[in-house]
Amino acid sequence: MLYYLYEYLTDHGIHVPGLGMLKYISFRAGMAVLFSLIIALVYGKRVINYLRTKQMGELVRDLGLDGQKQKEGTPTMGGLIIILATIIPVLLFTRIANVYIVLLLVSMFWMGAIGFLDDYLKKIKKNKDGLSGKFKIVGQVGLGLIVGITMYFHPDITVKRKYADAKVVNRNNVEQNFMPTEKITVSTVPFAKNNEFDYSGILFWMNEKDAHEWAWIVFIPIVIFIVTAVSNGANITDGIDGLAAGTSAIILLTLALFAYLSGNIIFADYLNIMFLPNMGETTIFAVAMVGAVIGFFWYNTYPAQVFMGDTGSLMLGGVIAVLAIILRKELLIPVLCGIFLIENLSVMLQVIVFKYRKRKYGLEYAQNNRLFKMSPLHHHYQKDGFHESKIVNRMIIIGVILAIVCLITLKMR
C-alpha cells in the first residue's frame, strides 16, 4: 500500500524526503518484521485476554505427562495473533497485486480458516473431536489445487535459468547471462551440480513438447501432497510449549533469505541459481510472518500463556509449504522441515509397528512393546523424563543446524 503511494506521488512529481526508501525490498522487509513483532507483542496480550474471557481454554486429555494438567484452561486459538500481526505489515509494505503475495495470503487465510473451524468446534460447540479429519484433508487438497493450478497456468509465474557454462555470454550485463523467461515446472535439486529438475521429465514416454504440456498431471498432485504433509507435520509438532513456533520461525527465516536471493538477479547470477521474477516481494511476507511468530513465541514459551491451536499450526504448515513450492525449493523440505518430518514419521511408525506386533504377537504384547513410549516424538522424550523446555530448545537447535545445511546448498553443488 505504501509502495503504491510512493509510486503515485513520484509519478505526480511530488518528492517526500525519505519516502524513496520504499522502493527497496530490504527496507520494506525490515519495516515489516519490526511492525509485525511490535503488533504481536503489544496486541498479543489483548488477544489472549479476549480468548480467556470467551472461555477458549484448552481441554487437556490425561496422557500421564508431568505438568500436563496445569495447562488446562490455557487460551488457545493463539494463531489469530500470528495472522493479525502478519496481515497488517503485508498490506502496508508489499505490492499487494503481486501474484505470489496473493497466493500466500490465500494460503494463510484458507488454512487459518480450517484450523479456526476445528478450534471453534472443540471450544465453543464442545465437540472434542473438532473438525473431521476427512474435512481437513479436503481443505488441504483444495489449497493444493489452488496453488498447483496457479503455479502452472498463471502467466506471471515464470523462471529465468542461467546459460550453461559452455555458452558465450556477456559478463558485463548480468541479465544476458540468463535464458529468456520460461513458463516451466522446474525445481531445484539440492546437493547436485546440474541442480534443476523438470517435472515433465517424469512423463518420459512422451515427446518433449507433449511432456511440457501435460506436466500439470504430475505437478499438481505433488503440490497437493506437499501442502497436506507439511501442514499436518506442523500440526503434529504443536504439542508442547514453543516447539511449533520456534521451529517455524527458523524455517520461515530461511525461506525469506531464499526469496530475497532468488528474486534478485545479481545474487542469482553470483550464486548460479534460477532467477524468479517478481519473487522479491515474498521476502517481505516471509519476514513479516517471522516477526509475528517470534512475537507469539514470547507468550508461547514455557509455561505458555496461549496455545496457537490448529488456527496457527495448520496455517503455518500451509504457508511454509506454499513458500517452498513457489521458491522452487520443495525438494529441500525433508531437510528444512526435518523436525516436522520426524514428528510425522514417529506417529506413522508407532501405528505401523503396533499393528504389526498386534497381528503377530497379540494385543497385550503390542501394548507393552511399543516402538516409542508415546508419539509424537516429543512426548516420547517427555515420558523419558526430559523437561519440555529442554526438548524444545534442543529441537530448535537441530532446526538451526538443518537450516544452515539448506543454506549451504546455495554453493555446495
C-alpha positions in Angstrom: 0.0 0.0 0.0 2.8 2.5 0.9 4.7 1.4 -2.1 1.8 2.4 -4.3 1.6 5.7 -2.5 5.3 6.3 -3.3 4.7 5.5 -6.9 1.7 7.8 -7.1 3.5 10.7 -5.6 6.6 10.2 -7.7 4.6 10.0 -10.9 3.0 13.3 -10.0 6.3 15.0 -9.3 5.9 15.0 -5.5 9.1 14.0 -3.7 8.7 13.4 0.1 12.1 13.1 1.9 12.7 9.5 2.9 9.8 8.1 1.0 12.2 6.8 -1.7 13.3 4.1 0.7 10.1 2.3 0.0 11.4 1.2 -3.4 13.9 -1.0 -1.7 12.7 -4.5 -0.7 15.3 -4.7 2.0 13.9 -1.5 3.7 10.3 -2.7 3.4 11.2 -6.1 4.7 13.0 -4.5 7.7 9.9 -2.4 8.5 7.6 -5.3 8.0 9.4 -7.5 10.5 9.6 -4.6 13.0 5.9 -3.8 12.7 4.8 -7.5 12.9 6.9 -8.1 16.0 5.5 -4.9 17.7 1.9 -5.8 16.8 2.3 -9.4 18.2 3.9 -8.2 21.4 1.6 -5.3 22.1 -1.7 -6.7 21.0 -0.9 -10.4 21.7 -1.8 -9.9 25.4 -5.1 -8.3 24.5 -6.0 -11.2 22.2 -5.1 -13.6 25.0 -7.3 -11.8 27.5 -10.1 -11.8 25.0 -9.8 -15.5 24.4 -9.8 -16.0 28.1 -13.0 -14.0 28.6 -14.6 -16.1 25.8 -13.5 -19.3 27.7 -11.4 -20.5 24.9 -9.3 -22.6 27.2 -7.6 -25.8 26.2 -9.2 -29.1 27.4 -6.2 -31.3 28.1 -6.5 -35.1 27.8 -4.8 -37.0 30.5 -1.8 -38.6 28.9 0.1 -39.2 32.1 2.7 -36.4 31.3 4.3 -34.2 34.0 2.8 -30.8 34.3 0.1 -31.6 31.8 -3.0 -30.8 33.9 -1.6 -27.4 34.9 -2.2 -26.4 31.2 -5.9 -26.9 31.4 -7.7 -23.7 30.7 -4.8 -22.0 28.9 -6.3 -20.0 26.0 -6.0 -21.5 22.5 -6.6 -20.1 19.0 -3.4 -18.0 19.5 -2.8 -18.4 15.8 -5.0 -15.4 15.4 -2.1 -13.3 16.9 0.2 -14.5 14.1 -2.4 -13.8 11.4 -3.2 -10.4 12.7 0.5 -9.4 13.1 1.3 -10.7 9.6 -1.5 -9.2 7.6 -1.1 -5.6 8.7 2.6 -5.1 7.6 2.0 -7.2 4.5 -0.8 -4.8 3.4 1.3 -1.8 4.3 4.7 -2.8 2.8 4.2 -5.2 -0.1 3.0 -4.7 -3.7 -0.3 -6.4 -2.9 -1.1 -7.1 -6.5 1.9 -9.4 -6.8 0.7 -12.9 -7.7 2.9 -14.6 -5.1 1.7 -12.3 -2.3 -1.9 -13.0 -3.3 -1.2 -16.8 -3.3 0.4 -16.6 0.2 -2.5 -14.5 1.6 -5.0 -17.0 0.2 -2.9 -19.8 1.8 -2.8 -18.1 5.2 -6.5 -17.4 5.3 -7.5 -20.7 3.8 -5.6 -22.9 6.3 -6.2 -20.4 9.1 -10.0 -20.8 8.5 -9.8 -24.6 8.5 -7.8 -24.5 11.8 -10.2 -21.9 13.3 -13.2 -24.1 12.4 -11.6 -27.0 14.1 -10.8 -25.0 17.3 -14.3 -23.4 17.2 -16.0 -26.8 17.2 -13.8 -28.0 20.0 -14.1 -25.0 22.3 -17.5 -23.4 21.5 -19.5 -26.4 20.4 -17.8 -28.7 22.9 -17.1 -31.3 20.2 -14.0 -32.9 21.5 -13.1 -34.4 18.1 -13.4 -31.0 16.3 -13.4 -30.9 12.6 -13.5 -34.3 11.0 -10.1 -35.5 9.6 -11.6 -36.0 6.1 -12.8 -32.4 6.0 -9.3 -31.2 7.0 -7.9 -33.3 4.1 -10.4 -31.8 1.7 -9.4 -28.3 2.8 -5.7 -29.2 2.3 -6.3 -30.7 -1.1 -8.3 -27.7 -2.0 -5.4 -25.4 -1.2 -3.0 -27.7 -3.1 -5.2 -27.4 -6.1 -5.3 -23.6 -6.0 -1.6 -23.4 -5.6 -0.8 -26.0 -8.2 -3.2 -24.6 -10.8 -2.0 -21.0 -10.2 1.7 -22.0 -10.4 1.2 -23.9 -13.7 -1.2 -21.6 -15.5 -0.6 -18.0 -14.2 1.4 -16.0 -16.8 3.3 -14.0 -14.2 4.8 -17.1 -12.6 8.0 -17.7 -14.6 11.7 -18.5 -14.2 14.9 -17.4 -15.9 17.7 -20.0 -15.9 21.3 -19.3 -16.4 23.1 -20.4 -19.6 25.3 -23.4 -19.3 29.0 -22.7 -18.7 29.7 -23.6 -22.4 27.6 -20.8 -23.6 29.1 -17.5 -24.6 27.5 -14.8 -22.5 28.1 -11.1 -21.8 29.7 -10.9 -18.3 29.2 -7.1 -18.3 25.4 -7.4 -18.4 24.0 -9.8 -15.8 20.6 -10.2 -17.4 22.2 -11.5 -20.6 23.7 -14.4 -18.5 20.2 -15.8 -18.3 18.0 -17.6 -20.8 14.7 -15.9 -21.9 11.8 -16.1 -19.4 10.2 -19.6 -19.3 6.9 -21.0 -18.2 8.1 -24.3 -16.9 7.6 -26.7 -14.0 11.1 -26.8 -12.8 12.5 -27.2 -9.3 15.9 -27.0 -7.5 17.7 -30.3 -6.6 19.9 -29.8 -3.6 23.5 -31.0 -3.5 23.5 -31.7 -7.2 25.7 -30.0 -9.8 23.2 -29.7 -12.6 20.6 -29.0 -10.0 17.4 -28.4 -11.9 14.6 -31.0 -12.1 11.7 -30.6 -14.6 8.5 -32.4 -13.6 7.8 -33.0 -17.2 10.7 -35.4 -17.2 8.6 -37.9 -15.3 6.5 -38.2 -18.4 9.5 -39.8 -20.2 7.4 -41.8 -22.7 6.1 -38.5 -24.3 7.9 -36.3 -26.6 9.3 -33.1 -25.1 6.5 -30.8 -26.3 3.7 -33.1 -25.1 5.5 -33.7 -21.7 5.7 -30.0 -21.0 2.0 -29.6 -22.0 0.9 -32.4 -19.7 3.3 -31.8 -16.8 0.4 -30.5 -14.7 -0.8 -34.1 -14.3 2.3 -34.8 -12.2 3.0 -31.3 -10.8 -0.4 -30.6 -9.2 -0.7 -33.9 -7.3 2.8 -33.4 -5.9 1.8 -29.9 -4.8 -1.3 -31.3 -3.0 0.9 -33.9 -1.3 3.4 -31.3 -0.1 0.8 -28.9 1.3 -1.0 -31.8 3.1 2.1 -33.3 4.5 3.8 -30.1 5.8 0.6 -28.6 7.3 -0.1 -31.9 9.1 3.6 -32.0 10.2 3.3 -28.6 11.8 0.0 -29.5 13.4 1.5 -32.6 15.0 4.6 -30.7 16.1 2.4 -28.3 18.0 2.3 -30.4 21.2 4.5 -28.7 23.7 5.1 -25.1 24.6 7.1 -23.2 21.9 8.0 -26.1 19.7 6.0 -25.4 16.6 6.5 -21.6 16.9 10.3 -21.9 17.4 10.9 -24.3 14.6 8.6 -22.4 12.2 10.4 -19.1 12.8 13.7 -20.7 11.7 12.1 -22.3 8.6 10.4 -19.1 7.6 13.6 -17.0 8.1 15.5 -19.5 5.8 12.8 -19.3 3.1 12.8 -15.5 3.4 16.6 -15.5 2.6 16.0 -17.8 -0.4 13.2 -15.5 -1.6 15.5 -12.5 -1.4 18.3 -14.2 -3.3 16.1 -15.8 -5.9 14.3 -12.6 -6.6 17.5 -10.6 -7.1 19.1 -11.2 -10.5 22.6 -10.1 -9.3 22.6 -12.6 -6.4 21.0 -15.2 -8.7 23.9 -14.7 -11.1 26.6 -14.9 -8.5 25.2 -18.0 -6.8 24.3 -19.6 -10.2 20.7 -20.2 -9.2 17.4 -19.6 -11.0 16.2 -16.1 -11.1 12.5 -15.9 -10.2 10.9 -12.6 -11.5 8.5 -10.9 -9.0 9.8 -13.1 -6.2 11.5 -10.4 -4.1 8.1 -9.2 -2.7 7.7 -12.6 -0.9 10.7 -11.7 1.2 8.5 -9.1 2.9 5.7 -11.5 3.5 8.1 -14.2 4.9 9.9 -11.8 7.4 6.6 -10.3 8.5 5.4 -13.8 9.5 8.8 -14.4 11.2 8.2 -11.3 13.3 4.7 -12.4 14.1 5.8 -15.9 15.1 8.6 -14.6 17.3 6.1 -12.2 18.9 3.7 -15.1 19.5 6.7 -17.1 20.8 7.1 -14.5 23.6 3.7 -15.7 25.1 4.0 -19.3 24.0 7.3 -20.2 25.7 7.1 -22.5 28.8 4.8 -22.0 30.7 2.7 -21.0 27.8 0.2 -18.2 28.3 -1.5 -19.2 25.0 -1.5 -22.0 22.5 -1.6 -21.5 18.8 -4.2 -24.2 18.2 -5.0 -25.6 14.8 -5.7 -22.0 13.8 -2.0 -21.4 13.9 -0.3 -24.7 13.3 -2.2 -25.7 10.2 -1.8 -22.2 8.9 1.9 -22.1 9.5 2.4 -25.5 7.9 0.4 -24.5 4.8 2.2 -21.2 4.3 5.6 -22.9 4.7 4.7 -25.5 2.1 3.4 -22.9 -0.4 6.5 -20.7 0.2 8.8 -23.6 -0.6 6.8 -24.5 -3.7 6.8 -21.0 -5.2 10.5 -20.7 -4.4 11.2 -24.0 -6.3 12.7 -25.4 -3.1 10.2 -28.1 -2.3 12.8 -30.8 -2.6 14.6 -29.2 0.4 11.5 -29.7 2.6 12.6 -33.0 4.1 15.8 -31.3 5.4 14.5 -27.8 6.2 11.3 -29.1 7.8 13.2 -32.0 9.3 11.5 -31.6 12.7 8.1 -31.7 11.2 9.2 -34.8 9.2 10.4 -36.8 12.2 7.3 -35.9 14.2 5.1 -37.1 11.4 7.2 -40.3 10.9 7.1 -41.1 14.6 3.3 -41.2 14.6 3.2 -43.3 11.4 5.9 -45.7 12.6 4.2 -46.0 16.0 0.9 -47.1 14.3 2.5 -49.4 11.8 4.7 -51.2 14.3 1.8 -51.5 16.8 -0.5 -53.1 14.2 2.3 -55.5 13.1 3.1 -56.6 16.6 -0.6 -56.9 17.5 -1.2 -59.1 14.5 1.9 -61.2 15.0 2.2 -61.4 18.8 -1.2 -60.3 20.2 -2.7 -57.1 21.7 -1.0 -57.4 25.1 2.5 -57.8 23.6 1.9 -54.9 21.2 0.7 -52.6 24.1 3.7 -53.4 26.2 6.3 -53.2 23.4 5.6 -50.0 21.5 8.2 -48.5 19.3 8.1 -45.2 21.2 6.8 -44.7 24.8 4.4 -42.2 23.2 4.0 -40.4 19.9 4.6 -37.9 18.5 8.4 -38.0 19.3 8.4 -35.0 21.7 6.0 -36.9 24.0 8.4 -39.9 23.9 11.1 -37.7 25.4 8.7 -36.3 28.0 7.9 -39.9 29.0 11.7 -40.5 29.2 12.0 -37.8 31.9 13.1 -34.8 29.8 11.6 -31.4 30.7 9.6 -30.0 27.8 11.8 -26.8 27.8 14.9 -28.9 27.2 13.1 -30.8 24.4 12.0 -27.6 22.7 15.5 -26.0 23.0 17.3 -29.0 21.6 14.8 -29.4 18.7 15.2 -25.7 17.9 19.0 -26.2 17.8 18.5 -29.1 15.4 16.2 -26.9 13.3 19.0 -24.2 13.1 21.5 -26.9 12.0 19.1 -28.1 9.3 18.5 -24.5 8.1 22.3 -24.0 7.8 22.6 -27.2 5.8 19.9 -25.9 3.4 21.7 -22.5 3.0 25.0 -24.3 2.3 23.2 -25.9 -0.7 23.4 -22.5 -2.4 27.1 -23.0 -3.1 27.6 -26.7 -2.4 26.7 -28.2 -5.8 
